[in-house]
C-alpha cells in the first residue's frame, strides 16, 4: 500500500537496501575529502581560498557520481528490457534517473561547499554565491553526464562483460575534470569552459540515449558508428591538453618555448590522426561539390577573410621557413579533422536524424563547429584579446562555411590555410 517505486527512485532504493554499496557511496568520497583536508595538503591549504574550496566540493561530487549514477547500467543488466517496454520515451526515463541522483550528488556538493566556506578566509558575498552556483550546477550536470556515459558505453548483449567498463570510468573522470577550469579560471576562461561543457554534456546525452536504445542488440552494438560523443571526446582532450601546455609555457617564463610548441603540435597531430581514423572507418555522405570546385570555394572564402583584415592569429611563418610552413599546414589539417571532420559532421548528422531540414542542419552544424573552434583556441591561448577572438571567429567561420557548402574536409583546410597565407599579402 506504499507509494509505487518509479524508474527514477528505483536506483536510490536499491542503494539504500544494499548496505555495502551505500557505505561505498558515502564513505569513499568522504575519505577522499578527508585525505585532502587532513593529509599532505592540510586543512590550511585546502581552505585557503574560494577556488580550492570549490574544487574540493566539486571533486567529492565527481567521485560520488562515479560510484553512484555511473554504475546504473550495471544494476539494470538483468532488467533493462523492462524500461525498453515501458510506453514512455527512454530519454524521459533516463532524465528522471538523472534528476533523482542529482538531488543527492548536488546536495552533497552543497553541504561540503558551504561547510568549508564558513572556515575559509573571508571572500566577497557575490563571489561566494557565484562559486556555489557553479559547484552545485556542475554537480547536477555531471550526474546527467554519468547517466549518459554509462548508457553510451553499455553493452547488455554480452553477459560476460561488465556493463560499465574501466574505459567508461576513466573517460568520465577526464570529462568531469574539465569543469575545474570553470571553477578556477578567470571570467573569459569560465565562459569558454561553460560553453564547451554544455556542448559535451548535450553530446554525450544524445549519444547515450541512442546507444541505450540498441544496447541489447549484439549486432547493432558492434556496428561501427561515428557518434556525436566521439567529437566531444576529441574536443575535451584537445582543450585540456592545449590549456595544460599553455599553462606550462607561462610557468616556465619563456624557457623551453620551442619544446612546448613542438609538444602542442604533436598533440594536435595525434588527435587529428585519431579523427582521421574515425572518418576512414565509418564512411559518410557523398560530398555536394567536386574536388576542384570545393578547393576553389575554400580558397575564396579564406582569401576574403584575409582581405577584410582578419589575418592569422599567430602570424604566418617567414617565406623561407619551409619546416614551419609544413608544420603549420599539418597542424591546420589535424585541427580541421577534429572540428570540421568529426564535430561538424556528427552535429549535422544528429540534427538531420532528428528531422531538421538539410540546409538547416548544415547551417546549424557550421555555426556550432565555428563557435567550438573559437572556444577551444581561446582556452589554449590563455588570455586572448578581443582582436584575437574576432580573427579566430573569422577563420573558423570561413572553414565551417566551406565544409557546409561543399561537404568536403579539404575545402575547410584550404580556407584556414588561405587565411594564413593571405594575411601576408593584405
VEXZATI-5416 format. One record per residue (C-alpha): x, y, z. Coordinates in steps of 0.1 Angstrom, whole numbers, padded with zeros to 4 digits, always signed. Layout:
! VEXZATI-5416
XYZ...
***
This chain:
! VEXZATI-5416
+0000+0000+0000+0030+0023-0001+0040+0047-0028+0049+0030-0061+0086+0028-0069+0093+0047-0101+0122+0042-0126+0137+0073-0111+0137+0062-0075+0144+0025-0081+0182+0031-0081+0181+0050-0049+0160+0023-0032+0185-0004-0043+0214+0017-0029+0196+0021+0004+0189-0017+0006+0224-0026-0003+0243-0015+0028+0277-0022+0013+0270-0001-0017+0256+0026+0004+0287+0026+0026+0309+0029-0005+0288+0057-0019+0292+0078+0013+0325+0066+0027+0347+0068-0004+0341+0105-0013+0343+0113+0025+0377+0096+0027+0388+0115-0004+0379+0148+0012+0394+0137+0045+0427+0129+0028+0427+0163+0011+0420+0181+0043+0439+0162+0069+0466+0146+0046+0495+0160+0028+0477+0191+0016+0464+0200+0051+0434+0220+0064+0450+0254+0058+0459+0247+0022+0425+0231+0013+0406+0260+0027+0430+0288+0019+0409+0303-0010+0375+0301-0026+0387+0282-0058+0403+0255-0036+0371+0250-0016+0351+0249-0049+0374+0223-0064+0372+0202-0033+0334+0202-0031+0331+0195-0068+0357+0167-0066+0335+0150-0039+0305+0152-0062+0325+0138-0091+0336+0108-0071+0300+0103-0058+0288+0104-0094+0314+0078-0104+0303+0054-0076+0266+0060-0079+0248+0070-0112+0277+0059-0134+0270+0023-0124+0233+0024-0131+0235+0003-0162+0253-0024-0142+0222-0025-0119+0199-0026-0150+0218-0055-0166+0191-0081-0159+0160-0059-0161+0168-0032-0187+0143-0048-0211+0115-0036-0187+0125+0000-0193+0125-0007-0231+0089-0020-0230+0075+0009-0209+0053+0031-0232+0074+0062-0223+0103+0076-0243+0136+0061-0230+0151+0095-0228+0125+0107-0203+0132+0077-0181+0169+0083-0181+0163+0120-0174+0141+0110-0144+0170+0089-0131+0194+0118-0135+0171+0142-0117+0168+0118-0088+0205+0112-0085+0213+0150-0089+0195+0157-0056+0219+0135-0038+0251+0145-0056+0242+0182-0057+0232+0181-0021+0265+0166-0010+0284+0192-0030+0264+0220-0014+0269+0205+0021+0307+0204+0017+0310+0237-0001+0290+0258+0025+0307+0239+0053+0342+0247+0041+0331+0283+0031+0324+0290+0067+0360+0284+0078+0379+0298+0047+0393+0334+0047+0366+0360+0041+0356+0365+0005+0330+0388-0012+0295+0375-0009+0288+0378-0046+0319+0357-0053+0309+0330-0028+0273+0329-0043+0286+0326-0079+0310+0298-0068+0282+0280-0050+0261+0281-0082+0289+0268-0103+0297+0240-0079+0261+0228-0074+0252+0233-0110+0283+0214-0120+0274+0186-0097+0240+0183-0112+0255+0184-0147+0279+0156-0141+0250+0135-0128+0233+0137-0162+0267+0131-0178+0272+0100-0157+0238+0086-0167+0246+0094-0204+0281+0080-0205+0271+0048-0187+0242+0044-0213+0266+0052-0241+0292+0027-0232+0269-0002-0221+0267-0035-0239+0240-0056-0224+0241-0082-0252+0270-0100-0236+0266-0114-0201+0303-0120-0197+0314-0084-0200+0307-0056-0174+0280-0031-0184+0303-0002-0173+0340-0009-0180+0371+0009-0169+0373+0028-0202+0339+0045-0194+0350+0053-0159+0383+0069-0169+0366+0088-0197+0340+0101-0172+0367+0113-0148+0386+0130-0177+0355+0148-0190+0345+0158-0154+0379+0172-0148+0374+0198-0175+0350+0216-0151+0378+0225-0128+0388+0251-0154+0355+0267-0149+0359+0268-0111+0394+0282-0111+0397+0303-0142+0391+0339-0149+0359+0352-0164+0368+0345-0201+0381+0310-0192+0349+0303-0173+0327+0315-0202+0346+0293-0226+0346+0263-0203+0309+0266-0197+0302+0267-0234+0324+0237-0240+0310+0218-0211+0274+0225-0222+0282+0210-0257+0300+0180-0242+0271+0172-0218+0245+0175-0246+0266+0155-0270+0271+0126-0245+0234+0127-0235+0222+0123-0271+0248+0096-0278+0239+0078-0246+0202+0078-0253+0208+0065-0288+0231+0037-0276+0206+0027-0248+0180+0021-0275+0202-0007-0290+0224-0018-0261+0207-0053-0260+0212-0059-0297+0246-0075-0302+0247-0068-0340+0237-0032-0337+0261-0025-0308+0291-0039-0327+0283-0019-0359+0309+0009-0362+0293+0043-0358+0306+0079-0357+0287+0094-0328+0285+0130-0316+0302+0118-0284+0333+0110-0304+0336+0146-0314+0331+0157-0278+0358+0134-0266+0384+0148-0291+0373+0183-0282+0378+0177-0245+0413+0162-0249+0423+0190-0273+0411+0218-0250+0426+0202-0218+0459+0193-0235+0464+0227-0251+0454+0245-0220+0478+0225-0199+0507+0231-0223+0499+0268-0224+0500+0269-0186+0533+0251-0186+0547+0276-0210+0536+0305-0188+0551+0289-0157+0585+0285-0175+0586+0322-0183+0595+0317-0219+0621+0290-0213+0616+0259-0234+0591+0277-0257+0603+0257-0287+0598+0224-0269+0563+0234-0258+0554+0244-0293+0565+0210-0306+0545+0193-0279+0514+0213-0288+0519+0203-0325+0524+0167-0316+0492+0167-0295+0472+0182-0324+0486+0157-0349+0478+0127-0326+0442+0139-0321+0439+0147-0358+0452+0112-0367+0426+0097-0344+0399+0118-0360+0411+0107-0394+0408+0070-0383+0372+0076-0373+0364+0091-0406+0381+0064-0427+0364+0036-0408+0329+0050-0407+0322+0065-0441+0299+0094-0446+0276+0112-0470+0287+0119-0506+0302+0154-0510+0280+0181-0525+0307+0196-0547+0336+0183-0568+0372+0184-0556+0383+0213-0577+0353+0235-0571+0354+0227-0533+0391+0237-0531+0382+0269-0550+0354+0277-0526+0377+0271-0496+0405+0293-0511+0380+0320-0520+0365+0322-0485+0399+0322-0469+0412+0349-0492+0381+0370-0485+0386+0368-0447+0423+0378-0451+0413+0407-0475+0389+0420-0449+0417+0423-0424+0412+0392-0404+0447+0377-0407+0463+0348-0390+0462+0350-0352+0498+0340-0347+0511+0354-0380+0525+0335-0409+0560+0319-0409+0587+0336-0428+0587+0328-0466+0620+0309-0463+0609+0287-0433+0597+0256-0451+0596+0233-0420+0575+0259-0402+0551+0261-0432+0549+0223-0433+0542+0221-0395+0515+0248-0399+0498+0230-0427+0499+0197-0409+0485+0213-0377+0457+0230-0396+0448+0197-0413+0447+0179-0380+0425+0206-0364+0401+0205-0394+0398+0167-0390+0387+0174-0354+0365+0204-0358+0350+0200-0392+0356+0163-0399+0342+0149-0367+0324+0176-0347+0307+0194-0375+0298+0162-0393+0283+0145-0362+0263+0176-0352+0249+0178-0388+0240+0141-0388+0224+0143-0354+0202+0172-0364+0193+0155-0396+0183+0124-0378+0160+0145-0356+0141+0157-0386+0158+0191-0393+0159+0202-0429+0192+0195-0447+0201+0232-0451+0192+0240-0415+0213+0211-0403+0243+0222-0423+0239+0258-0412+0235+0249-0375+0264+0224-0376+0286+0250-0392+0278+0276-0365+0284+0251-0337+0317+0240-0351+0329+0276-0356+0319+0285-0320+0336+0255-0305+0367+0261-0326+0369+0297-0312+0363+0285-0277+0389+0257-0278+0415+0281-0294+0407+0308-0269+0412+0285-0239+0445+0273-0252+0457+0309-0257+0451+0318-0221+0442+0355-0222+0431+0363-0258+0423+0399-0267+0392+0409-0284+0410+0413-0317+0424+0378-0314+0389+0364-0308+0375+0383-0338+0402+0368-0360+0396+0334-0346+0359+0337-0353+0365+0348-0389+0389+0320-0397+0368+0293-0380+0336+0307-0397+0352+0305-0431+0363+0269-0426+0329+0258-0413+0311+0276-0441+0334+0259-0467+0327+0225-0451+0290+0232-0450+0287+0243-0486+0309+0216-0502+0307+0186-0478+0345+0182-0481+0370+0185-0454+0397+0196-0478+0377+0228-0485+0378+0237-0448+0415+0231-0447+0422+0253-0477+0401+0280-0462+0422+0280-0430+0454+0279-0449+0443+0307-0473+0436+0329-0443+0472+0325-0431+0488+0329-0465+0465+0357-0475+0474+0377-0444+0509+0381-0457+0496+0399-0488+0467+0420-0475
***
